Structures are given as structure tokens and as C-alpha cells.
Amino acid sequence: MSRAHFEEADKDRPDTGRGTVPTGVAVFADDFLSIRRFAERDHNVVHWPEFDRGGHFSGTDAADLLTGDLRAFFWA
């Protein structure tokens, strides 16, 4: 989708501000860089672990880390 198309499609949507749903972001070493201040600007980030291994496909790269992190987030 082109940027112009995206902006045009979204222009009438009201700005609702920062989200209130508790959000978790798992940051894996070999994945794209997640910028915490941008995530926190728009979302209620309550869980932000950073891992020294794993990548975009963390379910196969680091399944033990992902599983443990999901449990920690949802059971907290």
C-alpha cells in the first residue's frame, strides 16, 4: 500500500490518543530494532523484555524464550 493511499484512507479517523490496553513487546537480538519511546508514545507498554538471541521467527529461533515471556506477560 502506498503511503499516499494509506494517509488518504486514514484521514477521517479520529486521533484517539494513547491506547489503554496493556501491551507487551518482546525484543529479540536478531530482529528489527524496536524503539521503546515510540511504542510508549502510542501504547500502554507494561512489559518490555530484551533477549540476547532469537529473531523475527522467535517461535522457532528461541521458542523457550518466547514461551516463557508469553507466560510471564499473561500471568502477571
N, CA, C, O and CB atoms as a CASP TS submission, in Angstrom:
PFRMAT TS
TARGET T0000
AUTHOR 0000-0000-0000
METHOD Language model
MODEL 1
PARENT N/A
ATOM      1  N   MET     1       0.860  -1.163   0.000  1.00  0.00           N
ATOM      2  CA  MET     1       0.000   0.000   0.000  1.00  0.00           C
ATOM      3  C   MET     1       0.908   1.228   0.000  1.00  0.00           C
ATOM      4  O   MET     1       1.847   1.319   0.791  1.00  0.00           O
ATOM      5  CB  MET     1      -0.980  -0.004   1.231  1.00  0.00           C
ATOM      6  N   SER     2       0.623   2.152  -0.879  1.00  0.00           N
ATOM      7  CA  SER     2       1.458   3.351  -0.925  1.00  0.00           C
ATOM      8  C   SER     2       1.152   4.259   0.257  1.00  0.00           C
ATOM      9  O   SER     2       0.071   4.206   0.844  1.00  0.00           O
ATOM     10  CB  SER     2       1.247   4.108  -2.245  1.00  0.00           C
ATOM     11  N   ARG     3       2.120   5.085   0.587  1.00  0.00           N
ATOM     12  CA  ARG     3       1.941   5.993   1.717  1.00  0.00           C
ATOM     13  C   ARG     3       0.778   6.945   1.473  1.00  0.00           C
ATOM     14  O   ARG     3      -0.019   7.198   2.376  1.00  0.00           O
ATOM     15  CB  ARG     3       3.224   6.785   1.976  1.00  0.00           C
ATOM     16  N   ALA     4       0.679   7.477   0.251  1.00  0.00           N
ATOM     17  CA  ALA     4      -0.408   8.409  -0.065  1.00  0.00           C
ATOM     18  C   ALA     4      -1.763   7.729   0.115  1.00  0.00           C
ATOM     19  O   ALA     4      -2.690   8.325   0.662  1.00  0.00           O
ATOM     20  CB  ALA     4      -0.266   8.944  -1.508  1.00  0.00           C
ATOM     21  N   HIS     5      -1.877   6.497  -0.337  1.00  0.00           N
ATOM     22  CA  HIS     5      -3.130   5.757  -0.191  1.00  0.00           C
ATOM     23  C   HIS     5      -3.444   5.539   1.287  1.00  0.00           C
ATOM     24  O   HIS     5      -4.585   5.719   1.714  1.00  0.00           O
ATOM     25  CB  HIS     5      -3.052   4.402  -0.931  1.00  0.00           C
ATOM     26  N   PHE     6      -2.451   5.158   2.055  1.00  0.00           N
ATOM     27  CA  PHE     6      -2.647   4.923   3.482  1.00  0.00           C
ATOM     28  C   PHE     6      -3.102   6.195   4.181  1.00  0.00           C
ATOM     29  O   PHE     6      -4.055   6.169   4.960  1.00  0.00           O
ATOM     30  CB  PHE     6      -1.358   4.399   4.121  1.00  0.00           C
ATOM     31  N   GLU     7      -2.430   7.305   3.910  1.00  0.00           N
ATOM     32  CA  GLU     7      -2.789   8.563   4.561  1.00  0.00           C
ATOM     33  C   GLU     7      -4.184   9.024   4.152  1.00  0.00           C
ATOM     34  O   GLU     7      -4.926   9.550   4.982  1.00  0.00           O
ATOM     35  CB  GLU     7      -1.764   9.645   4.225  1.00  0.00           C
ATOM     36  N   GLU     8      -4.547   8.836   2.904  1.00  0.00           N
ATOM     37  CA  GLU     8      -5.877   9.232   2.430  1.00  0.00           C
ATOM     38  C   GLU     8      -6.952   8.371   3.090  1.00  0.00           C
ATOM     39  O   GLU     8      -7.995   8.885   3.494  1.00  0.00           O
ATOM     40  CB  GLU     8      -5.966   9.114   0.889  1.00  0.00           C
ATOM     41  N   ALA     9      -6.709   7.081   3.200  1.00  0.00           N
ATOM     42  CA  ALA     9      -7.690   6.175   3.795  1.00  0.00           C
ATOM     43  C   ALA     9      -7.868   6.442   5.284  1.00  0.00           C
ATOM     44  O   ALA     9      -8.926   6.151   5.842  1.00  0.00           O
ATOM     45  CB  ALA     9      -7.271   4.727   3.576  1.00  0.00           C
ATOM     46  N   ASP    10      -6.863   6.984   5.922  1.00  0.00           N
ATOM     47  CA  ASP    10      -6.877   7.164   7.368  1.00  0.00           C
ATOM     48  C   ASP    10      -7.217   8.594   7.795  1.00  0.00           C
ATOM     49  O   ASP    10      -7.271   8.877   8.991  1.00  0.00           O
ATOM     50  CB  ASP    10      -5.540   6.776   7.934  1.00  0.00           C
ATOM     51  N   LYS    11      -7.442   9.485   6.856  1.00  0.00           N
ATOM     52  CA  LYS    11      -7.576  10.909   7.187  1.00  0.00           C
ATOM     53  C   LYS    11      -8.805  11.247   8.027  1.00  0.00           C
ATOM     54  O   LYS    11      -8.761  12.202   8.802  1.00  0.00           O
ATOM     55  CB  LYS    11      -7.620  11.706   5.928  1.00  0.00           C
ATOM     56  N   ASP    12      -9.894  10.501   7.899  1.00  0.00           N
ATOM     57  CA  ASP    12     -11.113  10.809   8.646  1.00  0.00           C
ATOM     58  C   ASP    12     -11.193  10.091   9.991  1.00  0.00           C
ATOM     59  O   ASP    12     -12.156  10.268  10.737  1.00  0.00           O
ATOM     60  CB  ASP    12     -12.314  10.452   7.818  1.00  0.00           C
ATOM     61  N   ARG    13     -10.211   9.305  10.287  1.00  0.00           N
ATOM     62  CA  ARG    13     -10.188   8.556  11.543  1.00  0.00           C
ATOM     63  C   ARG    13      -9.755   9.496  12.673  1.00  0.00           C
ATOM     64  O   ARG    13      -8.706  10.134  12.578  1.00  0.00           O
ATOM     65  CB  ARG    13      -9.228   7.319  11.444  1.00  0.00           C
ATOM     66  N   PRO    14     -10.544   9.585  13.727  1.00  0.00           N
ATOM     67  CA  PRO    14     -10.175  10.500  14.812  1.00  0.00           C
ATOM     68  C   PRO    14      -8.937  10.015  15.569  1.00  0.00           C
ATOM     69  O   PRO    14      -8.717   8.814  15.720  1.00  0.00           O
ATOM     70  CB  PRO    14     -11.345  10.662  15.783  1.00  0.00           C
ATOM     71  N   ASP    15      -8.148  10.956  16.033  1.00  0.00           N
ATOM     72  CA  ASP    15      -6.989  10.616  16.848  1.00  0.00           C
ATOM     73  C   ASP    15      -7.492  10.293  18.251  1.00  0.00           C
ATOM     74  O   ASP    15      -7.986  11.172  18.957  1.00  0.00           O
ATOM     75  CB  ASP    15      -5.934  11.785  16.870  1.00  0.00           C
ATOM     76  N   THR    16      -7.368   9.053  18.644  1.00  0.00           N
ATOM     77  CA  THR    16      -7.876   8.630  19.950  1.00  0.00           C
ATOM     78  C   THR    16      -6.814   8.717  21.035  1.00  0.00           C
ATOM     79  O   THR    16      -7.077   8.384  22.191  1.00  0.00           O
ATOM     80  CB  THR    16      -8.407   7.213  19.870  1.00  0.00           C
ATOM     81  N   GLY    17      -5.631   9.155  20.677  1.00  0.00           N
ATOM     82  CA  GLY    17      -4.568   9.281  21.665  1.00  0.00           C
ATOM     83  C   GLY    17      -3.907   7.957  21.983  1.00  0.00           C
ATOM     84  O   GLY    17      -3.984   6.997  21.218  1.00  0.00           O
ATOM     85  N   ARG    18      -3.271   7.933  23.109  1.00  0.00           N
ATOM     86  CA  ARG    18      -2.533   6.750  23.546  1.00  0.00           C
ATOM     87  C   ARG    18      -3.496   5.638  23.943  1.00  0.00           C
ATOM     88  O   ARG    18      -4.494   5.883  24.622  1.00  0.00           O
ATOM     89  CB  ARG    18      -1.602   7.095  24.720  1.00  0.00           C
ATOM     90  N   GLY    19      -3.194   4.424  23.519  1.00  0.00           N
ATOM     91  CA  GLY    19      -4.020   3.278  23.860  1.00  0.00           C
ATOM     92  C   GLY    19      -3.960   2.948  25.341  1.00  0.00           C
ATOM     93  O   GLY    19      -3.007   3.311  26.031  1.00  0.00           O
ATOM     94  N   THR    20      -4.978   2.259  25.822  1.00  0.00           N
ATOM     95  CA  THR    20      -5.035   1.898  27.239  1.00  0.00           C
ATOM     96  C   THR    20      -4.855   0.401  27.478  1.00  0.00           C
ATOM     97  O   THR    20      -4.700  -0.025  28.623  1.00  0.00           O
ATOM     98  CB  THR    20      -6.350   2.346  27.826  1.00  0.00           C
ATOM     99  N   VAL    21      -4.873  -0.389  26.433  1.00  0.00           N
ATOM    100  CA  VAL    21      -4.733  -1.838  26.575  1.00  0.00           C
ATOM    101  C   VAL    21      -3.293  -2.166  26.978  1.00  0.00           C
ATOM    102  O   VAL    21      -2.360  -1.711  26.317  1.00  0.00           O
ATOM    103  CB  VAL    21      -5.118  -2.571  25.249  1.00  0.00           C
ATOM    104  N   PRO    22      -3.092  -2.941  28.042  1.00  0.00           N
ATOM    105  CA  PRO    22      -1.733  -3.322  28.430  1.00  0.00           C
ATOM    106  C   PRO    22      -1.033  -4.045  27.277  1.00  0.00           C
ATOM    107  O   PRO    22      -1.577  -4.990  26.704  1.00  0.00           O
ATOM    108  CB  PRO    22      -1.759  -4.220  29.692  1.00  0.00           C
ATOM    109  N   THR    23       0.162  -3.596  26.950  1.00  0.00           N
ATOM    110  CA  THR    23       0.878  -4.099  25.784  1.00  0.00           C
ATOM    111  C   THR    23       2.250  -4.620  26.184  1.00  0.00           C
ATOM    112  O   THR    23       2.944  -4.014  27.000  1.00  0.00           O
ATOM    113  CB  THR    23       1.013  -3.003  24.722  1.00  0.00           C
ATOM    114  N   GLY    24       2.631  -5.746  25.603  1.00  0.00           N
ATOM    115  CA  GLY    24       3.961  -6.304  25.808  1.00  0.00           C
ATOM    116  C   GLY    24       4.710  -6.347  24.495  1.00  0.00           C
ATOM    117  O   GLY    24       4.136  -6.697  23.464  1.00  0.00           O
ATOM    118  N   VAL    25       5.979  -5.998  24.520  1.00  0.00           N
ATOM    119  CA  VAL    25       6.831  -6.030  23.332  1.00  0.00           C
ATOM    120  C   VAL    25       8.066  -6.853  23.674  1.00  0.00           C
ATOM    121  O   VAL    25       8.837  -6.478  24.557  1.00  0.00           O
ATOM    122  CB  VAL    25       7.223  -4.579  22.858  1.00  0.00           C
ATOM    123  N   ALA    26       8.256  -7.960  22.988  1.00  0.00           N
ATOM    124  CA  ALA    26       9.442  -8.784  23.191  1.00  0.00           C
ATOM    125  C   ALA    26      10.471  -8.389  22.137  1.00  0.00           C
ATOM    126  O   ALA    26      10.189  -8.436  20.940  1.00  0.00           O
ATOM    127  CB  ALA    26       9.101 -10.315  23.108  1.00  0.00           C
ATOM    128  N   VAL    27      11.653  -8.004  22.578  1.00  0.00           N
ATOM    129  CA  VAL    27      12.705  -7.543  21.676  1.00  0.00           C
ATOM    130  C   VAL    27      13.773  -8.632  21.592  1.00  0.00           C
ATOM    131  O   VAL    27      14.456  -8.924  22.574  1.00  0.00           O
ATOM    132  CB  VAL    27      13.319  -6.184  22.163  1.00  0.00           C
ATOM    133  N   PHE    28      13.908  -9.227  20.405  1.00  0.00           N
ATOM    134  CA  PHE    28      14.878 -10.291  20.191  1.00  0.00           C
ATOM    135  C   PHE    28      16.097  -9.737  19.460  1.00  0.00           C
ATOM    136  O   PHE    28      15.970  -8.847  18.619  1.00  0.00           O
ATOM    137  CB  PHE    28      14.249 -11.456  19.397  1.00  0.00           C
ATOM    138  N   ALA    29      17.272 -10.263  19.781  1.00  0.00           N
ATOM    139  CA  ALA    29      18.550  -9.724  19.316  1.00  0.00           C
ATOM    140  C   ALA    29      18.661  -9.610  17.798  1.00  0.00           C
ATOM    141  O   ALA    29      19.210  -8.628  17.299  1.00  0.00           O
ATOM    142  CB  ALA    29      19.662 -10.580  19.822  1.00  0.00           C
ATOM    143  N   ASP    30      18.158 -10.580  17.064  1.00  0.00           N
ATOM    144  CA  ASP    30      18.352 -10.594  15.620  1.00  0.00           C
ATOM    145  C   ASP    30      17.114 -10.170  14.843  1.00  0.00           C
ATOM    146  O   ASP    30      16.975 -10.514  13.669  1.00  0.00           O
ATOM    147  CB  ASP    30      18.768 -11.961  15.183  1.00  0.00           C
ATOM    148  N   ASP    31      16.221  -9.433  15.476  1.00  0.00           N
ATOM    149  CA  ASP    31      15.018  -8.928  14.815  1.00  0.00           C
ATOM    150  C   ASP    31      15.212  -7.439  14.540  1.00  0.00           C
ATOM    151  O   ASP    31      16.251  -6.878  14.890  1.00  0.00           O
ATOM    152  CB  ASP    31      13.737  -9.177  15.689  1.00  0.00           C
ATOM    153  N   PHE    32      14.240  -6.802  13.926  1.00  0.00           N
ATOM    154  CA  PHE    32      14.344  -5.372  13.665  1.00  0.00           C
ATOM    155  C   PHE    32      14.367  -4.605  14.984  1.00  0.00           C
ATOM    156  O   PHE    32      13.891  -5.103  16.005  1.00  0.00           O
ATOM    157  CB  PHE    32      13.174  -4.890  12.777  1.00  0.00           C
ATOM    158  N   LEU    33      14.909  -3.422  14.963  1.00  0.00           N
ATOM    159  CA  LEU    33      15.050  -2.608  16.169  1.00  0.00           C
ATOM    160  C   LEU    33      13.708  -2.020  16.575  1.00  0.00           C
ATOM    161  O   LEU    33      13.077  -1.306  15.796  1.00  0.00           O
ATOM    162  CB  LEU    33      16.076  -1.488  15.951  1.00  0.00           C
ATOM    163  N   SER    34      13.281  -2.313  17.772  1.00  0.00           N
ATOM    164  CA  SER    34      12.067  -1.713  18.325  1.00  0.00           C
ATOM    165  C   SER    34      12.486  -0.507  19.156  1.00  0.00           C
ATOM    166  O   SER    34      13.378  -0.610  19.998  1.00  0.00           O
ATOM    167  CB  SER    34      11.249  -2.747  19.188  1.00  0.00           C
ATOM    168  N   ILE    35      11.850   0.625  18.924  1.00  0.00           N
ATOM    169  CA  ILE    35      12.201   1.850  19.630  1.00  0.00           C
ATOM    170  C   ILE    35      11.169   2.082  20.725  1.00  0.00           C
ATOM    171  O   ILE    35      10.007   2.386  20.452  1.00  0.00           O
ATOM    172  CB  ILE    35      12.273   3.069  18.656  1.00  0.00           C
ATOM    173  N   ARG    36      11.608   1.936  21.947  1.00  0.00           N
ATOM    174  CA  ARG    36      10.701   1.956  23.089  1.00  0.00           C
ATOM    175  C   ARG    36       9.913   3.261  23.208  1.00  0.00           C
ATOM    176  O   ARG    36       8.713   3.229  23.477  1.00  0.00           O
ATOM    177  CB  ARG    36      11.480   1.723  24.355  1.00  0.00           C
ATOM    178  N   ARG    37      10.555   4.387  23.016  1.00  0.00           N
ATOM    179  CA  ARG    37       9.832   5.649  23.204  1.00  0.00           C
ATOM    180  C   ARG    37       8.700   5.810  22.193  1.00  0.00           C
ATOM    181  O   ARG    37       7.682   6.428  22.503  1.00  0.00           O
ATOM    182  CB  ARG    37      10.795   6.828  23.092  1.00  0.00           C
ATOM    183  N   PHE    38       8.865   5.265  20.993  1.00  0.00           N
ATOM    184  CA  PHE    38       7.775   5.328  20.014  1.00  0.00           C
ATOM    185  C   PHE    38       6.643   4.384  20.406  1.00  0.00           C
ATOM    186  O   PHE    38       5.469   4.728  20.269  1.00  0.00           O
ATOM    187  CB  PHE    38       8.292   4.978  18.605  1.00  0.00           C
ATOM    188  N   ALA    39       6.992   3.207  20.889  1.00  0.00           N
ATOM    189  CA  ALA    39       5.960   2.264  21.331  1.00  0.00           C
ATOM    190  C   ALA    39       5.175   2.845  22.499  1.00  0.00           C
ATOM    191  O   ALA    39       3.949   2.745  22.542  1.00  0.00           O
ATOM    192  CB  ALA    39       6.589   0.913  21.731  1.00  0.00           C
ATOM    193  N   GLU    40       5.885   3.453  23.445  1.00  0.00           N
ATOM    194  CA  GLU    40       5.220   4.008  24.628  1.00  0.00           C
ATOM    195  C   GLU    40       4.422   5.266  24.319  1.00  0.00           C
ATOM    196  O   GLU    40       3.512   5.626  25.066  1.00  0.00           O
ATOM    197  CB  GLU    40       6.241   4.312  25.697  1.00  0.00           C
ATOM    198  N   ARG    41       4.755   5.926  23.239  1.00  0.00           N
ATOM    199  CA  ARG    41       4.005   7.123  22.848  1.00  0.00           C
ATOM    200  C   ARG    41       2.558   6.778  22.508  1.00  0.00           C
ATOM    201  O   ARG    41       1.643   7.535  22.833  1.00  0.00           O
ATOM    202  CB  ARG    41       4.679   7.808  21.650  1.00  0.00           C
ATOM    203  N   ASP    42       2.353   5.643  21.856  1.00  0.00           N
ATOM    204  CA  ASP    42       1.026   5.281  21.359  1.00  0.00           C
ATOM    205  C   ASP    42       0.356   4.143  22.118  1.00  0.00           C
ATOM    206  O   ASP    42      -0.838   3.903  21.940  1.00  0.00           O
ATOM    207  CB  ASP    42       1.124   4.911  19.926  1.00  0.00           C
ATOM    208  N   HIS    43       1.100   3.444  22.956  1.00  0.00           N
ATOM    209  CA  HIS    43       0.565   2.248  23.613  1.00  0.00           C
ATOM    210  C   HIS    43       0.908   2.236  25.097  1.00  0.00           C
ATOM    211  O   HIS    43       1.851   2.896  25.533  1.00  0.00           O
ATOM    212  CB  HIS    43       1.106   0.981  22.941  1.00  0.00           C
ATOM    213  N   ASN    44       0.142   1.489  25.855  1.00  0.00           N
ATOM    214  CA  ASN    44       0.369   1.322  27.290  1.00  0.00           C
ATOM    215  C   ASN    44       1.325   0.144  27.495  1.00  0.00           C
ATOM    216  O   ASN    44       0.897  -0.959  27.834  1.00  0.00           O
ATOM    217  CB  ASN    44      -0.986   1.091  28.057  1.00  0.00           C
ATOM    218  N   VAL    45       2.602   0.382  27.290  1.00  0.00           N
ATOM    219  CA  VAL    45       3.604  -0.679  27.373  1.00  0.00           C
ATOM    220  C   VAL    45       3.887  -0.995  28.840  1.00  0.00           C
ATOM    221  O   VAL    45       4.365  -0.150  29.598  1.00  0.00           O
ATOM    222  CB  VAL    45       4.912  -0.267  26.638  1.00  0.00           C
ATOM    223  N   VAL    46       3.580  -2.231  29.217  1.00  0.00           N
ATOM    224  CA  VAL    46       3.782  -2.668  30.599  1.00  0.00           C
ATOM    225  C   VAL    46       4.823  -3.783  30.704  1.00  0.00           C
ATOM    226  O   VAL    46       5.193  -4.191  31.805  1.00  0.00           O
ATOM    227  CB  VAL    46       2.463  -3.140  31.192  1.00  0.00           C
ATOM    228  N   HIS    47       5.292  -4.271  29.559  1.00  0.00           N
ATOM    229  CA  HIS    47       6.210  -5.416  29.548  1.00  0.00           C
ATOM    230  C   HIS    47       7.158  -5.236  28.370  1.00  0.00           C
ATOM    231  O   HIS    47       6.711  -5.176  27.224  1.00  0.00           O
ATOM    232  CB  HIS    47       5.432  -6.788  29.450  1.00  0.00           C
ATOM    233  N   TRP    48       8.472  -5.148  28.633  1.00  0.00           N
ATOM    234  CA  TRP    48       9.459  -4.901  27.574  1.00  0.00           C
ATOM    235  C   TRP    48      10.732  -5.700  27.855  1.00  0.00           C
ATOM    236  O   TRP    48      11.734  -5.109  28.257  1.00  0.00           O
ATOM    237  CB  TRP    48       9.784  -3.382  27.463  1.00  0.00           C
ATOM    238  N   PRO    49      10.728  -7.007  27.662  1.00  0.00           N
ATOM    239  CA  PRO    49      11.959  -7.777  27.847  1.00  0.00           C
ATOM    240  C   PRO    49      12.836  -7.704  26.595  1.00  0.00           C
ATOM    241  O   PRO    49      12.328  -7.633  25.476  1.00  0.00           O
ATOM    242  CB  PRO    49      11.631  -9.246  28.184  1.00  0.00           C
ATOM    243  N   GLU    50      14.136  -7.723  26.792  1.00  0.00           N
ATOM    244  CA  GLU    50      15.089  -7.759  25.682  1.00  0.00           C
ATOM    245  C   GLU    50      15.907  -9.032  25.814  1.00  0.00           C
ATOM    246  O   GLU    50      16.452  -9.326  26.877  1.00  0.00           O
ATOM    247  CB  GLU    50      16.013  -6.489  25.670  1.00  0.00           C
ATOM    248  N   PHE    51      15.988  -9.791  24.714  1.00  0.00           N
ATOM    249  CA  PHE    51      16.650 -11.084  24.733  1.00  0.00           C
ATOM    250  C   PHE    51      17.932 -11.044  23.916  1.00  0.00           C
ATOM    251  O   PHE    51      18.026 -10.303  22.937  1.00  0.00           O
ATOM    252  CB  PHE    51      15.718 -12.169  24.203  1.00  0.00           C
ATOM    253  N   ASP    52      18.927 -11.846  24.319  1.00  0.00           N
ATOM    254  CA  ASP    52      20.225 -11.851  23.647  1.00  0.00           C
ATOM    255  C   ASP    52      20.287 -12.804  22.456  1.00  0.00           C
ATOM    256  O   ASP    52      21.326 -12.920  21.806  1.00  0.00           O
ATOM    257  CB  ASP    52      21.298 -12.215  24.629  1.00  0.00           C
ATOM    258  N   ARG    53      19.199 -13.475  22.174  1.00  0.00           N
ATOM    259  CA  ARG    53      19.136 -14.340  20.986  1.00  0.00           C
ATOM    260  C   ARG    53      17.708 -14.376  20.469  1.00  0.00           C
ATOM    261  O   ARG    53      16.786 -13.863  21.104  1.00  0.00           O
ATOM    262  CB  ARG    53      19.637 -15.784  21.309  1.00  0.00           C
ATOM    263  N   GLY    54      17.544 -14.990  19.306  1.00  0.00           N
ATOM    264  CA  GLY    54      16.228 -15.044  18.674  1.00  0.00           C
ATOM    265  C   GLY    54      16.110 -13.971  17.610  1.00  0.00           C
ATOM    266  O   GLY    54      16.873 -13.005  17.590  1.00  0.00           O
ATOM    267  N   GLY    55      15.150 -14.156  16.733  1.00  0.00           N
ATOM    268  CA  GLY    55      14.975 -13.210  15.639  1.00  0.00           C
ATOM    269  C   GLY    55      13.515 -13.040  15.290  1.00  0.00           C
ATOM    270  O   GLY    55      12.633 -13.204  16.132  1.00  0.00           O
ATOM    271  N   HIS    56      13.273 -12.706  14.024  1.00  0.00           N
ATOM    272  CA  HIS    56      11.916 -12.443  13.563  1.00  0.00           C
ATOM    273  C   HIS    56      11.009 -13.659  13.758  1.00  0.00           C
ATOM    274  O   HIS    56       9.823 -13.512  14.053  1.00  0.00           O
ATOM    275  CB  HIS    56      11.931 -12.033  12.096  1.00  0.00           C
ATOM    276  N   PHE    57      11.562 -14.841  13.593  1.00  0.00           N
ATOM    277  CA  PHE    57      10.796 -16.072  13.782  1.00  0.00           C
ATOM    278  C   PHE    57      11.150 -16.675  15.138  1.00  0.00           C
ATOM    279  O   PHE    57      11.625 -17.807  15.217  1.00  0.00           O
ATOM    280  CB  PHE    57      11.076 -17.089  12.633  1.00  0.00           C
ATOM    281  N   SER    58      10.919 -15.925  16.184  1.00  0.00           N
ATOM    282  CA  SER    58      11.332 -16.343  17.524  1.00  0.00           C
ATOM    283  C   SER    58      10.647 -17.628  17.980  1.00  0.00           C
ATOM    284  O   SER    58      11.163 -18.329  18.851  1.00  0.00           O
ATOM    285  CB  SER    58      11.044 -15.241  18.515  1.00  0.00           C
ATOM    286  N   GLY    59       9.506 -17.940  17.409  1.00  0.00           N
ATOM    287  CA  GLY    59       8.824 -19.181  17.754  1.00  0.00           C
ATOM    288  C   GLY    59       9.630 -20.408  17.381  1.00  0.00           C
ATOM    289  O   GLY    59       9.462 -21.467  17.984  1.00  0.00           O
ATOM    290  N   THR    60      10.504 -20.279  16.393  1.00  0.00           N
ATOM    291  CA  THR    60      11.392 -21.383  16.026  1.00  0.00           C
ATOM    292  C   THR    60      12.830 -21.107  16.446  1.00  0.00           C
ATOM    293  O   THR    60      13.558 -22.035  16.796  1.00  0.00           O
ATOM    294  CB  THR    60      11.331 -21.634  14.523  1.00  0.00           C
ATOM    295  N   ASP    61      13.249 -19.842  16.416  1.00  0.00           N
ATOM    296  CA  ASP    61      14.622 -19.475  16.781  1.00  0.00           C
ATOM    297  C   ASP    61      14.885 -19.607  18.278  1.00  0.00           C
ATOM    298  O   ASP    61      15.946 -20.075  18.692  1.00  0.00           O
ATOM    299  CB  ASP    61      14.912 -18.052  16.341  1.00  0.00           C
ATOM    300  N   ALA    62      13.926 -19.198  19.071  1.00  0.00           N
ATOM    301  CA  ALA    62      14.106 -19.159  20.530  1.00  0.00           C
ATOM    302  C   ALA    62      12.777 -19.461  21.217  1.00  0.00           C
ATOM    303  O   ALA    62      12.268 -18.659  22.000  1.00  0.00           O
ATOM    304  CB  ALA    62      14.654 -17.772  20.988  1.00  0.00           C
ATOM    305  N   ALA    63      12.239 -20.616  20.912  1.00  0.00           N
ATOM    306  CA  ALA    63      10.911 -20.985  21.426  1.00  0.00           C
ATOM    307  C   ALA    63      10.857 -20.967  22.950  1.00  0.00           C
ATOM    308  O   ALA    63       9.833 -20.601  23.528  1.00  0.00           O
ATOM    309  CB  ALA    63      10.520 -22.367  20.921  1.00  0.00           C
ATOM    310  N   ASP    64      11.935 -21.353  23.597  1.00  0.00           N
ATOM    311  CA  ASP    64      11.944 -21.356  25.064  1.00  0.00           C
ATOM    312  C   ASP    64      11.802 -19.940  25.623  1.00  0.00           C
ATOM    313  O   ASP    64      11.088 -19.728  26.603  1.00  0.00           O
ATOM    314  CB  ASP    64      13.237 -21.998  25.589  1.00  0.00           C
ATOM    315  N   LEU    65      12.477 -18.975  25.004  1.00  0.00           N
ATOM    316  CA  LEU    65      12.374 -17.586  25.456  1.00  0.00           C
ATOM    317  C   LEU    65      10.984 -17.023  25.197  1.00  0.00           C
ATOM    318  O   LEU    65      10.396 -16.368  26.058  1.00  0.00           O
ATOM    319  CB  LEU    65      13.425 -16.720  24.762  1.00  0.00           C
ATOM    320  N   LEU    66      10.469 -17.283  24.007  1.00  0.00           N
ATOM    321  CA  LEU    66       9.148 -16.768  23.647  1.00  0.00           C
ATOM    322  C   LEU    66       8.067 -17.349  24.554  1.00  0.00           C
ATOM    323  O   LEU    66       7.206 -16.619  25.045  1.00  0.00           O
ATOM    324  CB  LEU    66       8.831 -17.086  22.181  1.00  0.00           C
ATOM    325  N   THR    67       8.113 -18.645  24.772  1.00  0.00           N
ATOM    326  CA  THR    67       7.110 -19.293  25.622  1.00  0.00           C
ATOM    327  C   THR    67       7.155 -18.747  27.047  1.00  0.00           C
ATOM    328  O   THR    67       6.119 -18.429  27.630  1.00  0.00           O
ATOM    329  CB  THR    67       7.325 -20.812  25.637  1.00  0.00           C
ATOM    330  N   GLY    68       8.341 -18.644  27.590  1.00  0.00           N
ATOM    331  CA  GLY    68       8.485 -18.105  28.941  1.00  0.00           C
ATOM    332  C   GLY    68       8.013 -16.666  29.035  1.00  0.00           C
ATOM    333  O   GLY    68       7.396 -16.271  30.024  1.00  0.00           O
ATOM    334  N   ASP    69       8.303 -15.885  28.004  1.00  0.00           N
ATOM    335  CA  ASP    69       7.894 -14.484  28.016  1.00  0.00           C
ATOM    336  C   ASP    69       6.381 -14.334  27.904  1.00  0.00           C
ATOM    337  O   ASP    69       5.792 -13.504  28.597  1.00  0.00           O
ATOM    338  CB  ASP    69       8.573 -13.733  26.883  1.00  0.00           C
ATOM    339  N   LEU    70       5.749 -15.114  27.050  1.00  0.00           N
ATOM    340  CA  LEU    70       4.286 -15.061  26.934  1.00  0.00           C
ATOM    341  C   LEU    70       3.629 -15.432  28.261  1.00  0.00           C
ATOM    342  O   LEU    70       2.660 -14.801  28.682  1.00  0.00           O
ATOM    343  CB  LEU    70       3.793 -16.006  25.814  1.00  0.00           C
ATOM    344  N   ARG    71       4.160 -16.448  28.907  1.00  0.00           N
ATOM    345  CA  ARG    71       3.618 -16.834  30.215  1.00  0.00           C
ATOM    346  C   ARG    71       3.797 -15.709  31.232  1.00  0.00           C
ATOM    347  O   ARG    71       2.876 -15.402  31.989  1.00  0.00           O
ATOM    348  CB  ARG    71       4.301 -18.119  30.722  1.00  0.00           C
ATOM    349  N   ALA    72       4.962 -15.105  31.251  1.00  0.00           N
ATOM    350  CA  ALA    72       5.222 -14.016  32.204  1.00  0.00           C
ATOM    351  C   ALA    72       4.281 -12.841  31.963  1.00  0.00           C
ATOM    352  O   ALA    72       3.772 -12.248  32.914  1.00  0.00           O
ATOM    353  CB  ALA    72       6.683 -13.546  32.101  1.00  0.00           C
ATOM    354  N   PHE    73       4.049 -12.504  30.700  1.00  0.00           N
ATOM    355  CA  PHE    73       3.182 -11.368  30.385  1.00  0.00           C
ATOM    356  C   PHE    73       1.732 -11.643  30.772  1.00  0.00           C
ATOM    357  O   PHE    73       1.100 -10.814  31.428  1.00  0.00           O
ATOM    358  CB  PHE    73       3.268 -11.037  28.897  1.00  0.00           C
ATOM    359  N   PHE    74       1.204 -12.785  30.377  1.00  0.00           N
ATOM    360  CA  PHE    74      -0.211 -13.059  30.616  1.00  0.00           C
ATOM    361  C   PHE    74      -0.521 -13.477  32.049  1.00  0.00           C
ATOM    362  O   PHE    74      -1.664 -13.347  32.489  1.00  0.00           O
ATOM    363  CB  PHE    74      -0.677 -14.129  29.681  1.00  0.00           C
ATOM    364  N   TRP    75       0.457 -13.970  32.778  1.00  0.00           N
ATOM    365  CA  TRP    75       0.214 -14.372  34.159  1.00  0.00           C
ATOM    366  C   TRP    75       0.549 -13.274  35.154  1.00  0.00           C
ATOM    367  O   TRP    75       0.349 -13.445  36.357  1.00  0.00           O
ATOM    368  CB  TRP    75       1.011 -15.604  34.483  1.00  0.00           C
ATOM    369  N   ALA    76       1.052 -12.157  34.670  1.00  0.00           N
ATOM    370  CA  ALA    76       1.419 -11.049  35.583  1.00  0.00           C
ATOM    371  C   ALA    76       0.188 -10.286  36.030  1.00  0.00           C
ATOM    372  O   ALA    76       0.300  -9.328  36.795  1.00  0.00           O
ATOM    373  CB  ALA    76       2.409 -10.082  34.903  1.00  0.00           C
TER
END
